[in-house]
């Protein structure tokens, strides 16, 4: 296997980059040209300095590794340093509870921190300088200061605090709570429990990280720092291999907290047995409450910690966590999650005389920002995401087996929804998965050529069953062995593709998936032929015999096949290719499965996610909804509202899968009560009926509406696009009520165009409207009386009964800008909607194209202002059993259970 040893050609590059990075870390601020200036300085240093002196300056052992760097290598250094150091990040959003507002919220920054030597924090910050840019560390420091202030001073006689920190998937939440743990230890918290997810691999990974940045186990990590003090080393009752066990804790002799001056760390799996062992150990030594301060970090807190049963008979894990908190007179519980939906649906009034309060974050919610170099959902699943997303063809996969369909023997699709014994029927994987394997192999070569000789991973997540994982691994390994044989046999030859169809397919993958790469295929293939033997296929599940491990002394190149064990929290190092097939629609589950989020410095351009079109759309909807929720949280901070108010806002959010209560059950129909708040929302017709009669009717309706606007004498602005101000709602009402939508989504819940609520809004909201008719760029024109505009061109996908606008966006970015004052035009759409004083409707005369057929169509969008008096409407509607079943299926998770963000009560 290839390693990064001192004999490697890579050594000079690595040491020069690290040297420049070190000088940049010492600077308090970076100017626009600072990085380039430092690179130019080092070019000169290498040119004028003898190899003997350079060897000393750079700390290189072998003088034979001293050489000049190529211009290409200098460019790679510049790119990596800019992506690491030119990072924008802001502090988070804090919302506090009513009682919390009355407490001392400066005890840490205003007093305790000033009196502490900050030993553990200084160790953490000094060690992390090598991993994180200065600006990121500064923000972590500020964020955790704010969180610490919302805990409590350990010197108080008793207290309990309940908070939640909301981050982004794979964005560095562990770094945040590691810093928090260090500060808590400095402040005097003596018992620190980290509940690190429900799988062994995540617990082990978390333990290893905290050993490195907090404990200093075996003099590694912070233990290597010159200021490390053995006598102040925290006592860890767990280690990287072993979860908490009573006999292990007893052997360490750590039982007398009253005399204990060092912090005790316990990192446990979120499992009934482990929590029971910890409680039993505490009960053995302390019959009554412990009089030391405890901090509990609940990582992935929306998983398993939530009580999904009645309060008098709570779920076991929820009960155990609450009992743990009750065991200490002074406790702070902090839930960490990227998907907070379940946490804020906890009953904030729930209490039990035996186990205490439930885990609702009643004291504070803190939402972290993500650095600008974070490779997250918005970047991957933006409105035009062809760069990162590869669509898995519908011909290769099907939702589930249909006994009425005759499948071709040699082209049986992969069935996304399958049973545990599916492995026996699985003979061949989708061709797109083999394409993904080829791309991953290519990516390793590209990263090596870029001197990024670090870990590389590929994720295959297409089942939740262990037997299927094992089968998939065998099929992938079989294909890869054939590919590897061809690479080794022909990879170094001229025109290698003429010798092998596999290599020709590999070149087709390169040409089809990667654009503007600085190397040609043959150069990459030669590099791949050197490292192809190092690539491993690893399955991660409860029966796996070989654990997935990323060592620090060798480059790992792994294709990882897994499901649940990789769904939450676990980090795949150097992940560049993900192949994903799952059925869930539940927001939390889906986002947590997105292991591809994170930081991809120097190789973001080659990262790809393989998804079905359906799953791609679901991620898009989730991003829109989550962004709106964070915006709501920011609004609540500005309005001095509380976590309890945030829970209410989520329940009423139109994209949170709704709160549904079914009543008055009858044989064929049901009355359903739906509740929604449209304030500050933006809704549009992403689905347009493709029935000709509907298209024609909407065309006539638009013309009639424009003529009515002209005849109404309203203030009219013509800038190419047309704006009418202060329009009577009767014109909007007639347009919306008569607009022909896709018929099989009567409530607009699936298309996210809740038309019945919008009708109710227009009926009950006694405001005038502003109206915009956009001018597009199509050659086709729309004309109504004297008003003429070019149509807006949109590509669509032809579905059963409707056209779906591609990229999920009918309006272009920030459409409200057209009516805004100049001083507000640079705001984002959400902030613009806060400036609106009346609702705004956008009328779209469209020319849509599907398979080269161009058709005239009409759509509309509505931007709802945030009103002083919130307009929340409970709507009673009658639906048939088919539509109800569709809604129920949409809101079930993969196990057939309803998620925490939907309630179905039937009488």
Secondary structure as UniProt FT lines:
FT   TURN            6..7
FT   TURN            9..10
FT   HELIX           11..25
FT   TURN            32..33
FT   HELIX           34..48
FT   HELIX           51..58
FT   HELIX           63..65
FT   HELIX           71..85
FT   STRAND          93..96
FT   TURN            98..99
FT   HELIX           100..102
FT   HELIX           108..112
FT   HELIX           113..115
FT   HELIX           119..128
FT   TURN            129..131
FT   HELIX           134..149
FT   TURN            154..155
FT   STRAND          159..166
FT   TURN            169..170
FT   HELIX           173..187
FT   STRAND          191..196
FT   HELIX           200..210
FT   HELIX           211..215
FT   HELIX           217..219
FT   HELIX           221..224
FT   TURN            226..227
FT   HELIX           230..232
FT   STRAND          235..236
FT   HELIX           246..252
FT   HELIX           257..259
FT   STRAND          264..268
FT   HELIX           272..285
FT   STRAND          290..299
FT   TURN            300..302
FT   HELIX           311..313
FT   HELIX           316..326
FT   STRAND          328..337
FT   TURN            341..342
FT   HELIX           343..345
FT   TURN            348..349
FT   STRAND          351..352
FT   TURN            353..355
FT   STRAND          356..357
FT   STRAND          364..367
FT   TURN            372..373
FT   STRAND          374..375
FT   HELIX           377..380
FT   TURN            383..384
FT   TURN            386..388
FT   STRAND          389..391
FT   TURN            394..396
FT   STRAND          397..398
FT   TURN            403..404
FT   HELIX           409..411
FT   STRAND          414..415
FT   HELIX           420..425
FT   HELIX           431..449
FT   TURN            450..451
FT   STRAND          456..461
FT   HELIX           466..490
FT   TURN            491..492
FT   TURN            494..495
FT   HELIX           496..499
FT   HELIX           501..513
FT   HELIX           521..531
FT   HELIX           532..534
FT   STRAND          535..540
FT   TURN            542..543
FT   STRAND          557..562
FT   HELIX           564..566
FT   TURN            573..574
FT   STRAND          575..580
FT   HELIX           587..592
FT   TURN            595..596
FT   STRAND          598..599
FT   TURN            601..603
FT   HELIX           604..606
FT   STRAND          608..611
FT   HELIX           613..638
FT   TURN            639..640
FT   HELIX           643..652
FT   TURN            654..657
FT   STRAND          660..663
FT   STRAND          669..677
FT   TURN            679..680
FT   STRAND          682..684
FT   STRAND          687..689
FT   HELIX           692..711
FT   TURN            712..713
FT   STRAND          715..718
FT   STRAND          722..727
FT   HELIX           729..738
FT   TURN            743..744
FT   TURN            746..747
FT   TURN            749..752
FT   HELIX           755..764
FT   STRAND          769..773
FT   STRAND          781..784
FT   TURN            785..786
FT   STRAND          787..790
FT   STRAND          792..798
FT   STRAND          802..805
FT   HELIX           806..808
FT   TURN            813..814
FT   HELIX           815..819
FT   HELIX           822..824
FT   TURN            825..826
FT   HELIX           829..835
FT   STRAND          840..850
FT   TURN            851..852
FT   STRAND          853..863
FT   STRAND          872..880
FT   HELIX           881..890
FT   TURN            894..895
FT   TURN            900..901
//
